[in-house]
Amino acid sequence: MHEDFRAGTRDVAPLLLGIVPFALVAGIASVEAGLDLGQAVGMSVIVFAGASQLAALELIGENAPLAVVVGTAVVINLRMVMYSASIAPHFARYGRRTRAALAYLLTDQAYALSVAEFSDDDRRSRWRYYVGAAVPLWIVWVIGTVTGVVVGAGVPESWGLTFAVPLVFLALLVPAMKDRPSTIAGVLGGTGALLAAGVPFNLGLLVGAGVGILAGVIAEEVVA
């Protein structure tokens, strides 16, 4: 196992503790939406996107039109476009097929860890570190989904599994707030997302992202 692959696996390990309950929630939501084991696992393997899966499953359970389900998932995952644009320069020297495979593994956690590592250490093998961080996330997500489907409604609500979801993202956000612009972007972006939580079609997340980006750009100009 390459040293850089091991480094990615080591760095993502603490975050896996938060992914487990997240995946369990997705599996349980699949059962409640009427999906069987094969459909639930297929959704996790093909879509591989926690937040959009939960939103889509909720809509499926409410018998929403397919266009609404797909449209909601796409809107929530639009943040991946920003992640892709940000991380693309680090993978520019790789071939198109390699970049396509890496894109499939793109998640909030893999992105945050990789971008932070690449900016701090230019000696890393980019794809090895990224895959080392991303593959364990994929494995835990799929296994957790299967477990959630199998145990189904047997998990009591008092366990508060859904509370682990925001904790995972907080664990990524706080270490990334290394200077004033990034701190301002994080605080205002999060505030914007909270205030826009009731915006239709789950656009609150994108509103928060836009506010955070704008705040960060303005803060960098002021600091400069």
PATORDREN-754455 format. One record per atom (N, C-alpha, C): residue number from 1; residue in one letter; atom name; y, x, z. Coordinates in steps of 0.2 Angstrom, whole numbers, plus 5000, padded with zeros to 4 digits. Each point is the difference from the previous one (the first is absolute). Example, Ala and Ser with C-alpha at 12.3 -4.5 7.8 and 13.67 -1.06 7.14 Angstrom:
REM residues 2
   n res atom   py   px   pz
   1   A    N 4972 5066 5039
   1   A   CA 5006 4996 5000
   1   A    C 5006 5004 5000
   2   S    N 5005 4998 4996
   2   S   CA 5006 5004 5001
   2   S    C 5005 4996 5003
***
This chain:
REM residues 224
   n res atom   py   px   pz
   1   M    N 4994 5004 5000
   1   M   CA 5006 4996 5000
   1   M    C 5006 5004 5000
   2   H    N 5005 4999 4995
   2   H   CA 5006 5004 5000
   2   H    C 5004 5000 5006
   3   E    N 5004 5005 5001
   3   E   CA 5004 5000 5006
   3   E    C 5005 4995 5000
   4   D    N 5003 4999 4994
   4   D   CA 5006 4995 4999
   4   D    C 4997 4993 5001
   5   F    N 4994 4998 4997
   5   F   CA 4997 4994 5001
   5   F    C 4998 4998 5008
   6   R    N 4998 5006 5003
   6   R   CA 4999 4999 5007
   6   R    C 5007 4998 5004
   7   A    N 5005 5004 4998
   7   A   CA 5006 4998 5003
   7   A    C 5003 4993 4999
   8   G    N 4999 4997 4994
   8   G   CA 5001 4993 4999
   8   G    C 4996 4996 5004
   9   T    N 4994 5001 5001
   9   T   CA 4995 4996 5004
   9   T    C 5002 5001 5007
  10   R    N 5002 5006 5002
  10   R   CA 5002 5000 5008
  10   R    C 5006 4997 5001
  11   D    N 5005 5000 4996
  11   D   CA 5007 4997 5001
  11   D    C 4999 4992 5000
  12   V    N 4996 4997 4996
  12   V   CA 4999 4993 5000
  12   V    C 4996 4997 5005
  13   A    N 4996 5004 5003
  13   A   CA 4995 4998 5005
  13   A    C 5003 4996 5006
  14   P    N 5006 5001 5003
  14   P   CA 5003 4996 5005
  14   P    C 5002 4993 4997
  15   L    N 5002 5000 4994
  15   L   CA 5002 4993 4997
  15   L    C 4994 4996 4999
  16   L    N 4994 5002 4999
  16   L   CA 4994 4996 4999
  16   L    C 4999 4995 5006
  17   L    N 5002 5002 5006
  17   L   CA 4999 4996 5005
  17   L    C 5004 4993 5000
  18   G    N 5005 5001 4996
  18   G   CA 5004 4994 4999
  18   G    C 4998 4996 4994
  19   I    N 4997 5003 4995
  19   I   CA 4997 4997 4994
  19   I    C 4994 4996 5002
  20   V    N 4996 5002 5005
  20   V   CA 4994 4996 5001
  20   V    C 5001 4993 5002
  21   P    N 5005 4998 5005
  21   P   CA 5001 4993 5001
  21   P    C 5004 4997 4994
  22   F    N 5004 5003 4996
  22   F   CA 5003 4998 4994
  22   F    C 4995 4997 4995
  23   A    N 4994 5004 4999
  23   A   CA 4995 4999 4996
  23   A    C 4996 4994 5002
  24   L    N 4999 5000 5007
  24   L   CA 4996 4994 5003
  24   L    C 5004 4994 4999
  25   V    N 5006 5000 5001
  25   V   CA 5004 4994 4999
  25   V    C 5000 4997 4992
  26   A    N 5000 5005 4996
  26   A   CA 4999 4998 4993
  26   A    C 4993 4997 4998
  27   G    N 4995 5003 5003
  27   G   CA 4993 4997 5000
  27   G    C 5000 4993 5003
  28   I    N 5002 4999 5005
  28   I   CA 5000 4994 5004
  28   I    C 5004 4995 4996
  29   A    N 5006 5002 4997
  29   A   CA 5004 4995 4996
  29   A    C 4996 4998 4993
  30   S    N 4996 5005 4998
  30   S   CA 4996 4998 4994
  30   S    C 4995 4995 5001
  31   V    N 4997 5000 5006
  31   V   CA 4995 4995 5002
  31   V    C 5004 4993 5001
  32   E    N 5006 5000 5003
  32   E   CA 5004 4994 5001
  32   E    C 5002 4997 4994
  33   A    N 5001 5004 4995
  33   A   CA 5003 4998 4993
  33   A    C 4994 4998 4996
  34   G    N 4994 5000 5002
  34   G   CA 4994 4998 4996
  34   G    C 4996 5005 4996
  35   L    N 5002 5006 5000
  35   L   CA 4997 5005 4996
  35   L    C 4993 5002 5003
  36   D    N 4995 5002 4996
  36   D   CA 4994 5003 5003
  36   D    C 5001 5007 5000
  37   L    N 4994 5004 5002
  37   L   CA 5001 5007 5002
  37   L    C 5001 5004 4993
  38   G    N 4997 4998 4995
  38   G   CA 5001 5004 4994
  38   G    C 5007 4999 4997
  39   Q    N 5003 4994 5001
  39   Q   CA 5007 4999 4997
  39   Q    C 5005 5003 5005
  40   A    N 4999 5000 5007
  40   A   CA 5004 5004 5004
  40   A    C 5000 5007 4999
  41   V    N 4994 5003 4999
  41   V   CA 5000 5007 4999
  41   V    C 5003 5002 4993
  42   G    N 4998 4996 4995
  42   G   CA 5003 5001 4994
  42   G    C 5008 5000 5000
  43   M    N 5003 4996 5004
  43   M   CA 5007 4999 5000
  43   M    C 5003 5007 5003
  44   S    N 4996 5002 5006
  44   S   CA 5003 5006 5003
  44   S    C 4999 5006 4996
  45   V    N 4994 5001 4996
  45   V   CA 4999 5005 4995
  45   V    C 5005 5000 4994
  46   I    N 5001 4995 4997
  46   I   CA 5004 4999 4994
  46   I    C 5008 5000 5002
  47   V    N 5002 4996 5005
  47   V   CA 5007 4999 5002
  47   V    C 5002 5006 5004
  48   F    N 4996 5001 5005
  48   F   CA 5001 5006 5005
  48   F    C 5007 5000 5002
  49   A    N 5003 4995 5003
  49   A   CA 5007 4999 5002
  49   A    C 5000 4995 5006
  50   G    N 5001 5002 5006
  50   G   CA 4999 4996 5006
  50   G    C 5005 4994 5000
  51   A    N 5006 5002 5000
  51   A   CA 5005 4995 5001
  51   A    C 5000 4994 4994
  52   S    N 4999 5002 4994
  52   S   CA 5000 4995 4995
  52   S    C 4993 4997 5000
  53   Q    N 4995 5003 5002
  53   Q   CA 4993 4996 5001
  53   Q    C 5001 4995 5005
  54   L    N 5003 5001 5006
  54   L   CA 5001 4995 5005
  54   L    C 5004 4994 4998
  55   A    N 5005 5002 4996
  55   A   CA 5004 4994 4998
  55   A    C 4997 4996 4994
  56   A    N 4996 5004 4996
  56   A   CA 4996 4996 4995
  56   A    C 4995 4996 5003
  57   L    N 4996 5002 5005
  57   L   CA 4995 4997 5003
  57   L    C 5003 4993 5004
  58   E    N 5006 5001 5003
  58   E   CA 5003 4994 5003
  58   E    C 5001 4995 4995
  59   L    N 5003 5002 4994
  59   L   CA 5001 4995 4995
  59   L    C 4994 4997 4997
  60   I    N 4995 5004 4999
  60   I   CA 4993 4998 4998
  60   I    C 4997 4994 5004
  61   G    N 5001 5002 5007
  61   G   CA 4998 4995 5005
  61   G    C 5004 4993 5000
  62   E    N 5006 5001 4997
  62   E   CA 5004 4994 4999
  62   E    C 4999 4996 4993
  63   N    N 4996 5003 4996
  63   N   CA 4998 4997 4994
  63   N    C 5007 5001 4995
  64   A    N 5003 5005 5001
  64   A   CA 5006 5001 4996
  64   A    C 4998 5002 4993
  65   P    N 5004 4999 4995
  65   P   CA 4999 5001 4993
  65   P    C 4999 5008 4999
  66   L    N 4995 5002 4995
  66   L   CA 4999 5007 4999
  66   L    C 5006 5004 4999
  67   A    N 5004 4997 4996
  67   A   CA 5006 5004 4998
  67   A    C 5005 5001 5006
  68   V    N 5000 4996 5005
  68   V   CA 5004 5001 5006
  68   V    C 4996 5006 5004
  69   V    N 4994 4999 5000
  69   V   CA 4996 5005 5004
  69   V    C 5001 5007 4997
  70   V    N 4999 5001 4993
  70   V   CA 5001 5006 4997
  70   V    C 5007 5003 5000
  71   G    N 5005 4995 4999
  71   G   CA 5007 5002 5000
  71   G    C 5002 5002 5007
  72   T    N 4998 4997 5006
  72   T   CA 5001 5002 5006
  72   T    C 4998 5007 5002
  73   A    N 4993 5002 4998
  73   A   CA 4997 5006 5001
  73   A    C 5004 5006 4996
  74   V    N 5002 4998 4994
  74   V   CA 5004 5005 4996
  74   V    C 5007 5001 5003
  75   V    N 5003 4995 5002
  75   V   CA 5007 5001 5003
  75   V    C 4999 5005 5007
  76   I    N 4995 4998 5004
  76   I   CA 4999 5004 5006
  76   I    C 4999 5008 4998
  77   N    N 4996 5001 4995
  77   N   CA 4998 5006 4998
  77   N    C 5005 5004 4995
  78   L    N 5006 4997 4999
  78   L   CA 5005 5003 4996
  78   L    C 5003 5007 5004
  79   R    N 4999 5000 5006
  79   R   CA 5002 5006 5004
  79   R    C 4996 5006 4997
  80   M    N 4994 4999 4997
  80   M   CA 4996 5006 4998
  80   M    C 5003 5003 4994
  81   V    N 5004 4996 4996
  81   V   CA 5004 5003 4994
  81   V    C 5005 5005 5003
  82   M    N 5003 4999 5006
  82   M   CA 5005 5005 5003
  82   M    C 4996 5006 5002
  83   Y    N 4994 4999 5003
  83   Y   CA 4996 5005 5003
  83   Y    C 4998 5004 4994
  84   S    N 4997 4997 4994
  84   S   CA 4998 5004 4995
  84   S    C 5006 5004 4997
  85   A    N 5006 4997 4999
  85   A   CA 5005 5004 4997
  85   A    C 5002 5006 5005
  86   S    N 4999 4999 5006
  86   S   CA 5002 5006 5005
  86   S    C 4995 5005 5000
  87   I    N 4993 4999 4999
  87   I   CA 4995 5005 5001
  87   I    C 4998 5003 4993
  88   A    N 5002 4996 4995
  88   A   CA 4998 5002 4993
  88   A    C 5002 5008 4998
  89   P    N 5006 5002 5002
  89   P   CA 5001 5007 4999
  89   P    C 4995 5005 5003
  90   H    N 4997 4999 5005
  90   H   CA 4995 5004 5003
  90   H    C 4994 5000 4996
  91   F    N 4999 4995 4996
  91   F   CA 4993 5000 4996
  91   F    C 5002 5001 4993
  92   A    N 5006 5002 4998
  92   A   CA 5002 5000 4993
  92   A    C 4995 5005 4996
  93   R    N 4998 5005 5003
  93   R   CA 4996 5005 4996
  93   R    C 4992 4998 4999
  94   Y    N 4998 4994 5003
  94   Y   CA 4994 4998 4999
  94   Y    C 4999 4995 4994
  95   G    N 4994 5000 4997
  95   G   CA 4999 4995 4994
  95   G    C 5001 4993 5002
  96   R    N 5000 4996 4994
  96   R   CA 5001 4993 5001
  96   R    C 4995 4997 5004
  97   R    N 4993 5001 4998
  97   R   CA 4995 4997 5004
  97   R    C 5000 5002 5007
  98   T    N 5001 5006 5002
  98   T   CA 5001 5002 5007
  98   T    C 5005 4996 5003
  99   R    N 5006 4999 4997
  99   R   CA 5005 4997 5003
  99   R    C 4998 4992 5001
 100   A    N 4997 4998 4995
 100   A   CA 4998 4993 5001
 100   A    C 4995 4999 5006
 101   A    N 4995 5004 5001
 101   A   CA 4996 5000 5005
 101   A    C 5003 5001 5007
 102   L    N 5005 5004 5000
 102   L   CA 5004 5001 5006
 102   L    C 5004 4994 5002
 103   A    N 5002 4996 4994
 103   A   CA 5004 4994 5001
 103   A    C 4996 4995 5004
 104   Y    N 4994 4999 4998
 104   Y   CA 4996 4995 5003
 104   Y    C 4999 5001 5008
 105   L    N 5001 5006 5002
 105   L   CA 4999 5001 5007
 105   L    C 5007 5000 5004
 106   L    N 5005 4998 4996
 106   L   CA 5007 5000 5003
 106   L    C 5000 4995 5006
 107   T    N 5002 5002 5006
 107   T   CA 5001 4995 5005
 107   T    C 5007 5003 5004
 108   D    N 5002 4996 5005
 108   D   CA 5006 5002 5004
 108   D    C 4998 5006 5003
 109   Q    N 4994 5000 5003
 109   Q   CA 4999 5006 5005
 109   Q    C 4999 5006 4996
 110   A    N 4996 5000 4994
 110   A   CA 4999 5006 4996
 110   A    C 5006 5002 4997
 111   Y    N 5005 4996 4998
 111   Y   CA 5006 5002 4997
 111   Y    C 5004 5003 5006
 112   A    N 5001 4997 5005
 112   A   CA 5004 5003 5006
 112   A    C 4998 5007 5002
 113   L    N 4993 5001 5001
 113   L   CA 4998 5006 5002
 113   L    C 5000 5005 4995
 114   S    N 4999 4999 4994
 114   S   CA 5000 5005 4994
 114   S    C 5007 5002 4999
 115   V    N 5005 4995 4999
 115   V   CA 5007 5002 4999
 115   V    C 5003 5005 5005
 116   A    N 4998 4998 5006
 116   A   CA 5003 5004 5006
 116   A    C 4996 5007 5000
 117   E    N 4994 5000 4998
 117   E   CA 4997 5007 5000
 117   E    C 5002 5004 4994
 118   F    N 5001 4997 4994
 118   F   CA 5002 5004 4994
 118   F    C 5007 5003 5001
 119   S    N 5004 4996 5004
 119   S   CA 5007 5003 5001
 119   S    C 5000 5005 5005
 120   D    N 4995 5001 5004
 120   D   CA 5000 5005 5005
 120   D    C 4996 5006 4998
 121   D    N 4995 4999 4995
 121   D   CA 4996 5005 4999
 121   D    C 4998 5000 4992
 122   D    N 5003 5005 4996
 122   D   CA 4999 5000 4993
 122   D    C 4993 5003 4998
 123   R    N 4997 5003 5005
 123   R   CA 4994 5003 4998
 123   R    C 4994 4996 5000
 124   R    N 5001 4994 5002
 124   R   CA 4994 4995 5000
 124   R    C 4998 4998 4993
 125   S    N 4993 4999 4999
 125   S   CA 4998 4997 4994
 125   S    C 5001 4993 5000
 126   R    N 5005 4997 4996
 126   R   CA 5002 4994 5001
 126   R    C 4995 4994 5000
 127   W    N 4996 5000 4994
 127   W   CA 4995 4995 5000
 127   W    C 4994 5000 5005
 128   R    N 4999 5006 5002
 128   R   CA 4995 5001 5006
 128   R    C 5002 4997 5006
 129   Y    N 5006 5002 5002
 129   Y   CA 5003 4997 5006
 129   Y    C 5000 4993 5000
 130   Y    N 5003 4997 4994
 130   Y   CA 5001 4993 4999
 130   Y    C 4993 4996 5001
 131   V    N 4995 5003 4996
 131   V   CA 4994 4996 5000
 131   V    C 4997 5001 5007
 132   G    N 5001 5006 5004
 132   G   CA 4997 5000 5006
 132   G    C 5003 4995 5005
 133   A    N 5006 4998 4999
 133   A   CA 5004 4995 5004
 133   A    C 4998 4993 4998
 134   A    N 4999 4999 4993
 134   A   CA 4999 4993 4998
 134   A    C 4993 4998 5000
 135   V    N 4995 5004 4999
 135   V   CA 4993 4998 5000
 135   V    C 4998 4997 5006
 136   P    N 5001 5003 5006
 136   P   CA 4998 4997 5006
 136   P    C 5003 4993 5001
 137   L    N 5006 4999 4998
 137   L   CA 5004 4994 5001
 137   L    C 4996 4995 4996
 138   W    N 4998 5001 4994
 138   W   CA 4996 4996 4996
 138   W    C 4993 4998 5003
 139   I    N 4997 5005 5002
 139   I   CA 4993 4999 5003
 139   I    C 5001 4996 5006
 140   V    N 5004 5001 5005
 140   V   CA 5001 4996 5006
 140   V    C 5002 4993 4998
 141   W    N 5004 4999 4995
 141   W   CA 5003 4994 4998
 141   W    C 4994 4995 4998
 142   V    N 4996 5003 4995
 142   V   CA 4994 4996 4998
 142   V    C 4995 4999 5005
 143   I    N 4998 5005 5004
 143   I   CA 4996 4998 5006
 143   I    C 5002 4995 5005
 144   G    N 5007 5001 5001
 144   G   CA 5003 4995 5005
 144   G    C 5000 4993 4997
 145   T    N 5001 5000 4994
 145   T   CA 5000 4993 4996
 145   T    C 4993 4997 5001
 146   V    N 4995 5004 4998
 146   V   CA 4993 4997 5001
 146   V    C 4999 4998 5007
 147   T    N 5002 5004 5005
 147   T   CA 4998 4998 5007
 147   T    C 5004 4994 5002
 148   G    N 5006 4999 4997
 148   G   CA 5004 4994 5002
 148   G    C 4997 4994 4997
 149   V    N 4997 5001 4994
 149   V   CA 4997 4994 4997
 149   V    C 4993 4998 5003
 150   V    N 4997 5005 5003
 150   V   CA 4993 4999 5003
 150   V    C 5001 4997 5007
 151   V    N 5005 5002 5004
 151   V   CA 5001 4998 5007
 151   V    C 5004 4993 4999
 152   G    N 5004 4999 4995
 152   G   CA 5004 4994 4998
 152   G    C 5004 4998 5006
 153   A    N 5000 4994 5002
 153   A   CA 5004 4997 5005
 153   A    C 4997 5002 5007
 154   G    N 4995 5004 5000
 154   G   CA 4998 5002 5007
 154   G    C 5005 5004 5004
 155   V    N 5005 5003 4997
 155   V   CA 5005 5004 5003
 155   V    C 5005 4996 5003
 156   P    N 5001 5000 5007
 156   P   CA 5004 4995 5003
 156   P    C 5008 5002 4998
 157   E    N 5004 4995 5000
 157   E   CA 5007 5002 4998
 157   E    C 5003 5004 5006
 158   S    N 4998 4999 5006
 158   S   CA 5002 5004 5006
 158   S    C 5000 5008 4999
 159   W    N 4996 5002 4995
 159   W   CA 5000 5007 4998
 159   W    C 5006 5003 4997
 160   G    N 5004 4995 4997
 160   G   CA 5006 5002 4997
 160   G    C 5000 5005 4995
 161   L    N 4995 4999 4995
 161   L   CA 4999 5005 4995
 161   L    C 5006 5001 4995
 162   T    N 5003 4994 4999
 162   T   CA 5006 5001 4995
 162   T    C 5006 5004 5003
 163   F    N 5000 5001 5007
 163   F   CA 5005 5004 5002
 163   F    C 5000 5007 4998
 164   A    N 4994 5003 4998
 164   A   CA 4999 5006 4998
 164   A    C 5003 5002 4993
 165   V    N 5001 4994 4996
 165   V   CA 5003 5001 4994
 165   V    C 5007 5004 5000
 166   P    N 5005 4997 5003
 166   P   CA 5007 5003 5001
 166   P    C 4999 5007 5003
 167   L    N 4996 5001 5005
 167   L   CA 4999 5006 5003
 167   L    C 4998 5006 4995
 168   V    N 4996 4998 4995
 168   V   CA 4998 5005 4995
 168   V    C 5006 5003 4996
 169   F    N 5005 4995 4998
 169   F   CA 5006 5002 4997
 169   F    C 5005 5003 5004
 170   L    N 5000 4999 5006
 170   L   CA 5005 5003 5005
 170   L    C 4998 5007 5001
 171   A    N 4993 5001 5000
 171   A   CA 4997 5007 5001
 171   A    C 5002 5005 4994
 172   L    N 5001 4996 4994
 172   L   CA 5002 5004 4994
 172   L    C 5008 5001 5000
 173   L    N 5003 4995 5002
 173   L   CA 5008 5000 4999
 173   L    C 5003 5005 5005
 174   V    N 4998 5000 5006
 174   V   CA 5004 5004 5005
 174   V    C 5000 5008 4999
 175   P    N 4994 5003 4998
 175   P   CA 5000 5007 4998
 175   P    C 5004 5001 4994
 176   A    N 5001 4995 4996
 176   A   CA 5004 5002 4993
 176   A    C 5007 5000 5002
 177   M    N 5002 4997 5005
 177   M   CA 5008 5000 5002
 177   M    C 5002 5006 5003
 178   K    N 5000 5005 4995
 178   K   CA 5002 5007 5003
 178   K    C 5007 5002 5000
 179   D    N 5004 4996 4997
 179   D   CA 5007 5002 5000
 179   D    C 5004 4993 5000
 180   R    N 5007 5001 5000
 180   R   CA 5004 4994 5000
 180   R    C 4999 4995 4994
 181   P    N 5001 5003 4994
 181   P   CA 4999 4995 4995
 181   P    C 4993 4996 5000
 182   S    N 4995 5004 5001
 182   S   CA 4993 4996 5000
 182   S    C 5000 4995 5006
 183   T    N 5003 5002 5006
 183   T   CA 5000 4996 5006
 183   T    C 5004 4993 4998
 184   I    N 5006 5001 4997
 184   I   CA 5004 4995 4998
 184   I    C 4996 4995 4995
 185   A    N 4997 5003 4996
 185   A   CA 4996 4996 4995
 185   A    C 4995 4996 5003
 186   G    N 4996 5003 5004
 186   G   CA 4994 4997 5004
 186   G    C 5003 4994 5004
 187   V    N 5005 5001 5004
 187   V   CA 5002 4995 5005
 187   V    C 5003 4994 4996
 188   L    N 5005 5002 4995
 188   L   CA 5003 4994 4996
 188   L    C 4995 4997 4995
 189   G    N 4995 5004 4998
 189   G   CA 4995 4997 4995
 189   G    C 4996 4995 5004
 190   G    N 4998 5002 5006
 190   G   CA 4996 4996 5005
 190   G    C 5003 4994 5002
 191   T    N 5007 5001 5001
 191   T   CA 5004 4994 5002
 191   T    C 5001 4995 4995
 192   G    N 5001 5003 4994
 192   G   CA 5000 4995 4994
 192   G    C 4994 4996 4998
 193   A    N 4994 5004 5001
 193   A   CA 4994 4996 4999
 193   A    C 4999 4995 5005
 194   L    N 5002 5001 5006
 194   L   CA 4999 4995 5006
 194   L    C 5005 4994 4998
 195   L    N 5006 5001 4998
 195   L   CA 5005 4995 4999
 195   L    C 4998 4996 4994
 196   A    N 4996 5003 4995
 196   A   CA 4998 4997 4994
 196   A    C 4993 4997 5000
 197   A    N 4997 5000 5006
 197   A   CA 4993 4998 5001
 197   A    C 4999 4993 4997
 198   G    N 5005 4995 5000
 198   G   CA 4999 4994 4998
 198   G    C 5002 4999 4992
 199   V    N 5001 5005 4997
 199   V   CA 5002 4999 4993
 199   V    C 4993 4998 4996
 200   P    N 5001 4996 4995
 200   P   CA 4994 4997 4996
 200   P    C 4997 5006 4997
 201   F    N 4993 4998 4998
 201   F   CA 4996 5005 4996
 201   F    C 4999 5006 5003
 202   N    N 5001 5001 5007
 202   N   CA 4999 5006 5003
 202   N    C 5004 5006 4998
 203   L    N 5006 4998 4998
 203   L   CA 5005 5005 4997
 203   L    C 5003 5004 5006
 204   G    N 4999 4998 5006
 204   G   CA 5004 5003 5006
 204   G    C 4998 5008 5000
 205   L    N 4994 5002 4998
 205   L   CA 4998 5007 5000
 205   L    C 5004 5004 4995
 206   L    N 5001 4997 4994
 206   L   CA 5004 5003 4995
 206   L    C 5007 5001 5002
 207   V    N 5003 4994 5003
 207   V   CA 5007 5000 5003
 207   V    C 5001 5006 5005
 208   G    N 4995 5001 5004
 208   G   CA 5000 5005 5005
 208   G    C 5000 5007 4997
 209   A    N 4996 5001 4995
 209   A   CA 4999 5006 4997
 209   A    C 5007 5002 4996
 210   G    N 5003 4995 4997
 210   G   CA 5006 5001 4996
 210   G    C 5006 5002 5005
 211   V    N 5000 4996 5006
 211   V   CA 5005 5002 5005
 211   V    C 4999 5007 5002
 212   G    N 4994 5002 5002
 212   G   CA 4998 5007 5002
 212   G    C 5002 5005 4995
 213   I    N 4999 4999 4994
 213   I   CA 5001 5005 4995
 213   I    C 5008 5001 4999
 214   L    N 5003 4994 5000
 214   L   CA 5008 5000 4999
 214   L    C 5003 5004 5006
 215   A    N 4997 4998 5006
 215   A   CA 5003 5003 5006
 215   A    C 4999 5007 5000
 216   G    N 4994 5002 4998
 216   G   CA 4998 5008 5000
 216   G    C 5004 5003 4995
 217   V    N 5001 4998 4994
 217   V   CA 5005 5003 4995
 217   V    C 5007 5001 5003
 218   I    N 5002 4994 5003
 218   I   CA 5007 5001 5002
 218   I    C 5001 5005 5006
 219   A    N 4995 5000 5004
 219   A   CA 5000 5004 5006
 219   A    C 4999 5008 4998
 220   E    N 4996 5001 4994
 220   E   CA 5000 5007 4998
 220   E    C 5007 5002 4997
 221   E    N 5003 4995 4996
 221   E   CA 5007 5002 4998
 221   E    C 5005 5002 5005
 222   V    N 5000 4996 5006
 222   V   CA 5004 5001 5005
 222   V    C 4999 5007 5003
 223   V    N 4993 5001 5002
 223   V   CA 4999 5006 5003
 223   V    C 5001 5006 4995
 224   A    N 4999 4999 4994
 224   A   CA 5002 5006 4995
 224   A    C 5007 5001 5000
***
